């Protein structure tokens, strides 16, 4: 049974990179590790509309950001305990991206907002292992623009 559901938000420039994520959701080095399951995410842009395309991918990570910009997760139910996950944006060194570990990929036009909701038992899972996570990467883009990201998970 999950301990709670949480959400985190960030705005990032979607410069194409296979090593520098737009955001990262990971476990932290603690004695109370929990498995994380992303069950929803939304990607869009609040920039001036353009016909720009971007390929996004969720890939596994094995090391947290060196000095991340931590984003405080919000408990969807205020009665839930604080999240034990680290939801972070770029800062310092990037996490280690695991080769050949893409768990989800989608191409999105900047004029559209994309929302993904997991089918039952099809969440994107982060194991309860220290410093493991999932990073959202902008692998290919035809133009840089501001990307607005919302991620919801349970743990």
Secondary structure, 3 states (H helix, E strand, C coil): CCCCEEEEEEEEECCCCCCCCCEEEECCCCCCCCCEEEEEEEEECCCCCCCCEEEEEEEEEEECCCCCEECCCEECCCCCCCCCCEEEECCCCCCEEEEEEEEEEEEEECCCCEEEECCCCCCEEECCCCCCEEEEEEEEECCCCEEEEEEEEEC
